[in-house]
Each structure stands twice: as C-alpha cells, then as structure tokens.
C-alpha cells in the first residue's frame, strides 16, 4: 500500500513539473468583481500616466495602483494584485483587445477575460515599458528602457524563447539604443540586462506618411522601415527628453519635451521654452499640454487661431507636484493625470475623483 502511495505521489510530481516547464507564456485569469476592494466609486490616489477612452466610451487609466477602468460611475481595477503596479501605458488595439505596459514587469495582453504576460523571456527588449503604439499594419510597438520592441509577424526568429509566440505567427523584433543611434537587434536575441536609467524610448508615433517617430532622452528619431534618422532643425539642434509626439489635423508634428516644437514638414518652430511633457489636440484644433511654468505645474492650451502668438492659456494646478498624460474625452472634457490621481476639466471646473465630492 505504501509503495502505491509513493508511486502516485511521484506521478503527480512529474505531471506538475511537466506543466510548469511548458508554461512559457502563462494565462492569468482575472475577475475583478471577485476581488474585494477592486471596484470603487473613487479613483486612484497615486500617479496616473496615461489616459484613453475605449470604443464603448469607458475611460482607462494606467496608474501606480494598476490598470483602472471608469464607466462613468465606478472605477474597476482590472489588473488586481498582480504585483508591481507601476503601469505607465494602456492601448486598445484594432481588435478591441488591450495592452498594458508596466515599468518593471513587462507587458500584459487583456482580451476581456484573461491576462497574458510578456517579459524579456518572451523576447521583449526590457521589462520597463513606458509607451505602447499600434501602427497602420497592426504591429504593436513598445517604448522601453534601452530601446523598443515590435510585436508582429516575423519569420526569421528561431530561438526557443519565441516558441509560444511563433504558434500565433507573431514574435518580437527589438531595436536597441546605442549612444545616439538606434540599431536593430540580432534575430532571436534578447537584452535582459539593459541598465535601469539608460536611454529609453518614450513616445512612438506613426505620421500620415507612414514614418515612425521615436522620442528618447537624447534625441528624436524618424524610422522609415529601414533607417533611423536623428531629427534636428536647420541649425542642427536636436530635441532632447521628448516625452510626447502628436500630429495635428493640418499634418504638423508636435514634439513636447525640453520645450515645445512644431514641424510643418520643412521647418521646426519653437512654440514654448517651457517644459512640456504630454500633448493632445482637441476637436477644435487647440493643442493641450502638461508641464511646468515658474516652478508650478500647469495645463497649457495653445489656441488653434493664435498659435503664432505663442501665448498659451495657462491653467495652474498649484497643489500638484507633477502632471502626466492629457486626453480629450468624447464629451469634450479634458482629462489629465497627476502624481495623486486623475482630474477632469470641463472648461470651468477641475474635478478630482479621490472622494465622493471630488477634490481639486
């Protein structure tokens, strides 16, 4: 009898070890409704870096407390207690699935039912993810510490670490920052030891011509699918600490970082010397930005009809120590992230979501 018990125990151990060995890309089921405290009438009280609105009208927040969805009444923490919660970015792709970028834990893919986790083991250039962008071909790009990764169709990756990705016909292709240049990584090679604090890719943006723009700490780059070219003005000045890149309705490219610049296809114009971190264009063609002025954090609005005056409307947020992503919702309200949560501006009043009455 004892011998049969030992054999049965050994059998169970073999099954368990075989199962663990095969889980290179685990599926993590999540049901926020069963997790106490993950649904609340109040919003996060720590840093919110990215804000988007999905096709159903819900507001999504990438925060230090996780990925949070707001349906107009309650805030639901989608990622729950996965671990390090420093989520910097969130994207809804063309198939209405979501991608969450975590600064420390890599990327999560969410199909509405479960979370799938990607790290350097699956081929990411780094586990410190700062931004996510989907290009016109459907590739998903990740701006990261030390470089960028592209997730999409690829036939030349052959290492074992991409086995689970190849099953779906997709894999990661990596681009590494080397000094003031960007190079494509060798096929199948990952770079898990990129030092924290090294030059990283912040925004990735595709313009109407199909070129990709990359903002980094050292420079901005344009990628035509073959070559990365450093962006500079006619005097040879490069653009540093670029945190946001957008294209307006007229086709102008805006770069926010150590100052605000507008590129009309031939000339870069310096709109502001102030630090401008995050940008968005509203339905009326006004450019909104978050940044600092005279030591205080503020929202900037550069009116479409008076951009040549370089005199923005400045809405100071004196209580805040930092401002992050800026976003216009479908109803025309402006949302912005802060070190202490998320706020909504309706043109007159700033509303916070840290209490039932809202805190400014």
N, C-alpha and C positions, 0 to 999 in steps of 0.2 A: 504493500500500500504506500509506504514511504517513498519507494522508488518511483511509483507512478506520479506522486505529488511533485517530486523533484523534476521528472521529465516534463510535466505540464508547466511548471514554473519556467523551465528552460525554454520551452516552446513559446511562451508568452513574451519572454525577454527577446528572443530572436525576431518575433513579429514587431515588437516595439522599436528595436534598433533599425530594422529594415525600413519601417515607416519614417523614422526621423531622418535617415540618410537620404530619403527621396524627397524630403521637403525643402527644396532649394528656394522656393518662392511661395511661402505659406499664404493660405487664405485665412484671414482673420474675421470671423463672423462678428457682427456688431449689431446690437439692438438697443439704441439709446433709451427707449421707453422703459426698459427693464433695469436701467442703471440709475439708482437713486441720486438725485441732485443734478442730473444732466439736462433736465428740462426746467426752465426758469422764466419768470416774467422779466427778469433783469439780464442785462448784457454783461460782457466781461469787464473786469476792473483792472486788467493789465494790458500790455501792448497789443494793438491791432494794426497789422502792417498792410494787409491787402483786403479790399472790399470789392465784391462783384455782385451782380444780380443774375439769377438763372432765368431760363426761358419760361418758368412758371411764376416769376415775379418775386421769389424769395431772395433775401439778402444773405450772402455768405461772408463770413469773417475769418481770416487767418490770424490767429491770436496766440499769445503765450499760454492760453488756457485750452487750446485745441482749435479745431475747425468747428465754427458755430453757425447754425442756420437760423435766420429770423424770418418768420412767416407773417409778420405784422402784429403778432400778439405775444408769442413766446419765443425764447431762444433755446435751441436744441444743440447740445454738444455732440457732434457726430463721431468724433474720434475717441470720446470717453477717456479711459485711463490707460492709453497705450504706452505711456512712458514720457520721454522728453516731449514737452508740449510747445516748443518754440516753432510754431508754424508761421512761415513767412509768406506763403503764396497759396492761391487756390485758383483753379481753372475748370470751367465746364467745357468739354470738347464738343465737336460737331455731332457726336452720337449721344450727347446729353449725359455722359459719364463724367466723373470728377477726378481731378488730380490735386493732391495736397503736397506741398513742399515743406519739409521740416528741416530746420537748421540744426543738424546733428544726427537725425535718424533716417535721412534719405527721403524717399517718395512713397506716397500711398495712392493707390488707384481705388476708386469707390464707384460701384455700379448701382448704388441704391440699396444694396442688400449686404454686401460684404466688402472688406478692405483687403487689398493685395499689396504686399510690401516689396519695395525695390531698394537695394542698397548697393554699395560697391561690389558686393559678392555677385550681384546680377549684372554688373558692368557699369554702374554709374561712375562718373569721374570723381565724385566726392559725395559724402553724406550730408554736407552743408549746402542745402538748396535755398536760394534766395528768390528765384523767379521762375515762372512757367509760361510758355507761349506755344500756341498751335499755329503752324504755318498753313499756307493755302493747300499744300499737298496732304495735309493731315498728320504730318510729323509733329511730335511733341518735343519741345526744346526745354532744357532745364539750365538756368543760370546757376552756377555753383562756385564755391570756393576753389580757386585754382583753374577754372575753365568752364566748359559747358558740355552737356550731353544731348544727343538727339536720339529719340526713341521712334523707330520706324522700320520699314522693310530694309533688309540687308542680307545679302547672300554670302558676304566674304568673312563673316565672323564664324570661327570654328572651334573655339575653346569650350571646354566642358562647362564653364560657368554660365554659358549662354544657352545651355540645353533646353531649359524650361521656356526661354524666350523664343527660340527657334521653332518650337512647337506651334507657336502662333504666327510664325513668319516674320517676327519683328525682333530687333535687338538694339543695343545702344552703340552709338558711334560717338567718340569723345574728341574734344578739342581742348588743348592744354595751353594755358598762359605760360609763355617763356619770355621773361623780361617784358618788353613792349611789343611782343608779337604773339600770334596765335598759330599753333600747329595742330594738324590732325594726328591723333594718337595711332599707334600701330594697331592693326586689326586684332581684336580679342584681348588687348592689353588694358588692364585697369590700373588706376593710380590711387590706391587707398591711403597712401602716406603723405598726401599733399598737406603741407603745414597749415594749421589754422592761422588766419590773418594774412595769408599770401594773397596776391592779386586775384580778385574774383570777378566773375561776370554777374552784373546786376540785372538791368533790363535786357530783354531780347525782343526785337520788334521787326516785323516784315512790312516794308512800304508797298505802295501800289505797283511799283515796277518789279516786285518780287525779290528785291535785295533785302538781306537781313542786317539789322543794326544791332551791335552789341555795345553796351555801356559797361566800362570797368573802372577800377580805381585809377589806373594810369592813363587810359585813353578811351576813345570810342572807335569802333571798327565797323566797316561795311564788308559783308561777305556776299559774293556773287555766286556762290556754289562751288567755287574753285580757290579763290584767293581772298585773304583778309587784308583789307587796306585801312591804314590809320586815317581817321577823319581829322582834318585840320582846316583852318581858314587860310585866306590868301597870304597872311603873314607867317604862316607855318605854325600858328598856335594850336595846340591840341587841347582837347576838352577832358578835364580830369574829374574824378569822383562823380561820374554820370550815373544817376540813380533812376532816371526816367526818360523815356523816349516815346513821343507820340507823333502822329501825322494828322494835321487838321483837314478840314473839308476842302481847302484850297490846294492841298498837296504839300504844304510846308511841313518840314520836320522840325520838331522842338526837342531840345536837349536840356534837361534840368540837372544841375549839379553844383559845381563852383560857379554859380551864375546861371542865367537863362539865355539860351541862344535859339535863334530861328533861322532855318536854312530854306531858301526859296528855290533851290536847285542849282544856284550858281554862287550865291553869297551868303555868308553867315552874318547875322546881325545880333549884336549883344543887346538884349532887351532889359536885363537887370544884372547888377553886380552882386545882388544878394544871393545867399544860398537858397536854391530852390530844389527840393528833393523829389517830389512826386507831382505829376501833371495829369490833367484831363481836359478835354474840350466839351463844353455843354452844347445843347441843341441849338443855342443862339450863336454859336461860334466864339464864345468867350473862352479864354484859357484860364483854368484854375490851377493853382499850385500851392504846395505847403512848404514852408521854410521858416527862416528866422530873419528878423529885422531889428536892429538896435538891441540885440540880446533877448528879444522876445519872439515867441513862436506865433505864426500868423497864417491865415489863409490869404492868398493873393487872387485877385480876379483881374485879368488883363482883358478889358472890353474889346470886342471884335472891331468896333468902329473907331477905337482910339489907340490901337496897338502902337502906332507910330509915335505917340506921345510918350510911351514908356512910363506911364504913370498909372500903376495899378490901384485898384481899390484894395486897401489893406484891412483885414478883419483880425485884430489881435486876439489871441487866446492866452491871456496873461497867466492863467492857472496852470497851463500845460508846460511840461519840460521838453516835450518833443512831439512832432506831428509826422504822420506817415502817409499812407495812401489816400488819395482823393478820388471820389467817384460820384457821377450823377446818376440818380435812380430814374426809373421810367416816369415818375411823377414830377420830375424837375428838381427835386431836393438834392442838395449836395451832402454827401456823407464823407467823413474823414476819420482816420484812425489816429489814436493818441497813445501815449505811454500808459494811460489809465482807462482805456476803453474806446468806445466808438461814439461819434456825435453826428447829428443831422442838422443841417442848416437850411431853412426854408426861405431865406432872403431877408428875414427879420429876426428870427429867434434861433438860437443854438440849443438843441435838446440833447441831453445825455440819457443813458439808459442804465445807470447804476442804481436807480431806485424807482419806485412806483411813480414818483412825481417828476423824475428826470433831474439831473444835476448838470449845471453848466460848467 
